[in-house]
Amino acid sequence: MPMTDYTSWGRVHRPRQTVCPPRWRTDPLPACAADSLLPYGRGRSYGDCCLNDGGGLLPTSALEHFIAFDEQAGLLRCEAGLTLGDILEVTVPRGWFLPVTPGTRHVTVGGAIANDVHGKNHHADGTFGRHVTRLELLRSDGQRIVCGPDENPEWFAATVGGLGLTGLITWAEFRLKPIASRAIEQQQIRFASLSEYRDIAAESDAEWTYTVAWVDCLSRGRELGRGVLFRGRHAQAGTRIGKPDRSKLAVPFELPVSLVNGASIRLFNRLYYATHPTRVQSREVDYGPFFYPLDNIAHWNRLYGRRGLYQFQCAIPEAEFDAMHELFERIAQSGQGSMLAVLKRFGDVPSPGLLSFPRPGLTLALDFANRGERTRRLLGELEDVVAQAGGALYPAKDALMRPETFQQAYPRWRELAEHRDPAFSSSLWRRVTGETA
Ligand SMILES: Cc1cc2nc3c(=O)[nH]c(=O)nc-3n(C[C@H](O)[C@H](O)[C@H](O)COP(=O)(O)OP(=O)(O)OC[C@H]3O[C@@H](n4cnc5c(N)ncnc54)[C@H](O)[C@@H]3O)c2cc1C
């Protein structure tokens, strides 16, 4: 197989990898002339957890079959390369929805498990891994391990949030949630500051299944952390909405320079905030634009130009609210940041993985156009604030975190190391653990 440039969503890295796609879930792992292997879903991770520079990649796009669907119980078994979007196409008309979904539907089941992804309902339902009942792991020695919360639980805990390092997940089984309509009852509420956000978020989490906020990351002073909170729940049967919007915009090619800069962000943020009135706005919307607003612009990451983007996502204990203030201060001062800064409260539903990222507190996610050293310096400063507050950075989004930050935030990483398939590795793993083989 040729060397090729499979990359991640941030497009900062241009790794050289040998690509060895598995064909069938019943086959052994493909022969691959590389020192190490790593499963690859759809590369929707932003940094280097899905990359294996100098090694081999196992893209799972051929493992895209449904295996069994119990329509009474809402239990689905499918191959790990199937995307969440493909699943929704089949299950929504039958009255079933994903238990947890990230902000794009273009991720695979294997990727959702390996990063133990979270969604807007984390405060109510926890992470994706909590809803997985069983999965099969194929190891490089040919062994197949079926595991779940009650079956080989140590392998399950290592594989959920295990960053693809315990072996190839060939199939998984998980519970869906019943819905009466494809519509979402949605409300939008503007808030004028970070403290106001905290009150509205706590009140909303008590009553709404889904909550998330957009924040104007460049506002300062008394307006620091102002934004708009979105909350939603699945609508009742018979709720009427317009036809689902199937139109697709696309950024056709990589732009030579980033269109995302201080001036464009400031302008967008002012307009976006101003166009949301202070009173609560309610309406019914299709689940697509509610969960996946960015999916309507294919390849939107190309807007960041050839140098790509970094994403920063942290979790900070709620008691360390001042640290969140400091993060916003530093981002606003730097003039960097993005139109899409997202704030959410994680709940206290325990995550099942040894290395799952979500933990009780606040999570902030935002993109930064890659402006070289300037951006890396800012991200280093933000990392310091997070580490001092006892928080964590999300490996699915990260490209720069230092080993000490990772090892402090994920103290069980050595247990994952013990379960790692000796033939598997990744660029992220080598960077944050120093392990080379
Ligand atoms: C627009 C956007 C919005 C997002 N929103 C969220 C969000 O709200 N919440 C959230 O948690 N994440 C979010 N993400 C991140 C994304 O959900 C995760 O990075 C996810 O893991 C990507 O899945 P993927 O299939 O593309 O896997 P990849 O990115 O290709 O791989 C991710 C990891 O999974 C491993 N892996 C993939 N397939 C397998 C397999 N079959 N067996 C074993 N390991 C495997 C890889 O080795 C790698 O370590 C978002 C990403 C984007 C681009």
Ligand as a Chemical Component Dictionary entry (heavy atoms), coordinates in Angstrom:
data_LIG
# 
_chem_comp.id                   LIG 
_chem_comp.type                 NON-POLYMER 
_chem_comp.pdbx_formal_charge   0 
_chem_comp.three_letter_code    LIG 
# 
loop_
_chem_comp_atom.comp_id 
_chem_comp_atom.atom_id 
_chem_comp_atom.alt_atom_id 
_chem_comp_atom.type_symbol 
_chem_comp_atom.charge 
_chem_comp_atom.model_Cartn_x 
_chem_comp_atom.model_Cartn_y 
_chem_comp_atom.model_Cartn_z 
_chem_comp_atom.pdbx_ordinal 
LIG C1  C1  C 0 -16.935 19.503 13.913 1  
LIG C2  C2  C 0 -16.525 18.551 15.011 2  
LIG C3  C3  C 0 -17.249 18.529 16.167 3  
LIG C4  C4  C 0 -16.887 17.652 17.211 4  
LIG N1  N1  N 0 -17.627 17.662 18.341 5  
LIG C5  C5  C 0 -17.302 16.823 19.355 6  
LIG C6  C6  C 0 -18.091 16.767 20.532 7  
LIG O1  O1  O 0 -19.079 17.488 20.677 8  
LIG N2  N2  N 0 -17.746 15.873 21.496 9  
LIG C7  C7  C 0 -16.667 15.036 21.356 10 
LIG O2  O2  O 0 -16.415 14.239 22.261 11 
LIG N3  N3  N 0 -15.906 15.068 20.247 12 
LIG C8  C8  C 0 -16.196 15.934 19.251 13 
LIG N4  N4  N 0 -15.440 15.952 18.105 14 
LIG C9  C9  C 0 -14.293 15.038 18.009 15 
LIG C10 C10 C 0 -14.693 13.672 17.419 16 
LIG O3  O3  O 0 -15.945 13.275 17.870 17 
LIG C11 C11 C 0 -13.675 12.609 17.872 18 
LIG O4  O4  O 0 -12.371 13.018 17.581 19 
LIG C12 C12 C 0 -13.945 11.240 17.257 20 
LIG O5  O5  O 0 -13.172 10.285 17.934 21 
LIG C13 C13 C 0 -13.606 11.195 15.763 22 
LIG O6  O6  O 0 -14.030 9.946  15.244 23 
LIG P1  P1  P 0 -13.413 9.339  13.911 24 
LIG O7  O7  O 0 -14.254 8.179  13.542 25 
LIG O8  O8  O 0 -13.185 10.375 12.891 26 
LIG O9  O9  O 0 -12.037 8.752  14.456 27 
LIG P2  P2  P 0 -10.546 9.242  14.172 28 
LIG O10 O10 O 0 -10.447 10.689 14.442 29 
LIG O11 O11 O 0 -10.079 8.738  12.859 30 
LIG O12 O12 O 0 -9.785  8.433  15.335 31 
LIG C14 C14 C 0 -9.991  8.806  16.685 32 
LIG C15 C15 C 0 -9.398  7.734  17.602 33 
LIG O13 O13 O 0 -10.182 6.549  17.476 34 
LIG C16 C16 C 0 -9.358  5.443  17.185 35 
LIG N5  N5  N 0 -10.172 4.522  16.382 36 
LIG C17 C17 C 0 -10.907 4.824  15.280 37 
LIG N6  N6  N 0 -11.538 3.710  14.833 38 
LIG C18 C18 C 0 -11.177 2.701  15.672 39 
LIG C19 C19 C 0 -11.467 1.310  15.726 40 
LIG N7  N7  N 0 -12.270 0.706  14.825 41 
LIG N8  N8  N 0 -10.903 0.574  16.712 42 
LIG C20 C20 C 0 -10.096 1.145  17.645 43 
LIG N9  N9  N 0 -9.805  2.457  17.633 44 
LIG C21 C21 C 0 -10.332 3.224  16.667 45 
LIG C22 C22 C 0 -8.165  6.035  16.441 46 
LIG O14 O14 O 0 -7.018  5.213  16.538 47 
LIG C23 C23 C 0 -7.978  7.347  17.202 48 
LIG O15 O15 O 0 -7.222  7.132  18.374 49 
LIG C24 C24 C 0 -15.769 16.794 17.050 50 
LIG C25 C25 C 0 -15.042 16.814 15.861 51 
LIG C26 C26 C 0 -15.408 17.684 14.842 52 
LIG C27 C27 C 0 -14.606 17.712 13.556 53 
# 
loop_
_chem_comp_bond.comp_id 
_chem_comp_bond.atom_id_1 
_chem_comp_bond.atom_id_2 
_chem_comp_bond.value_order 
_chem_comp_bond.pdbx_ordinal 
LIG C1  C2  SING 1  
LIG C2  C3  SING 2  
LIG C2  C26 DOUB 3  
LIG C3  C4  DOUB 4  
LIG C4  N1  SING 5  
LIG C4  C24 SING 6  
LIG N1  C5  DOUB 7  
LIG C5  C6  SING 8  
LIG C5  C8  SING 9  
LIG C6  O1  DOUB 10 
LIG C6  N2  SING 11 
LIG N2  C7  SING 12 
LIG C7  O2  DOUB 13 
LIG C7  N3  SING 14 
LIG N3  C8  DOUB 15 
LIG C8  N4  SING 16 
LIG N4  C9  SING 17 
LIG N4  C24 SING 18 
LIG C9  C10 SING 19 
LIG C10 O3  SING 20 
LIG C10 C11 SING 21 
LIG C11 O4  SING 22 
LIG C11 C12 SING 23 
LIG C12 O5  SING 24 
LIG C12 C13 SING 25 
LIG C13 O6  SING 26 
LIG O6  P1  SING 27 
LIG P1  O7  DOUB 28 
LIG P1  O8  SING 29 
LIG P1  O9  SING 30 
LIG O9  P2  SING 31 
LIG P2  O10 DOUB 32 
LIG P2  O11 SING 33 
LIG P2  O12 SING 34 
LIG O12 C14 SING 35 
LIG C14 C15 SING 36 
LIG C15 O13 SING 37 
LIG C15 C23 SING 38 
LIG O13 C16 SING 39 
LIG C16 N5  SING 40 
LIG C16 C22 SING 41 
LIG N5  C17 SING 42 
LIG N5  C21 SING 43 
LIG C17 N6  DOUB 44 
LIG N6  C18 SING 45 
LIG C18 C19 SING 46 
LIG C18 C21 DOUB 47 
LIG C19 N7  SING 48 
LIG C19 N8  DOUB 49 
LIG N8  C20 SING 50 
LIG C20 N9  DOUB 51 
LIG N9  C21 SING 52 
LIG C22 O14 SING 53 
LIG C22 C23 SING 54 
LIG C23 O15 SING 55 
LIG C24 C25 DOUB 56 
LIG C25 C26 SING 57 
LIG C26 C27 SING 58 
# 
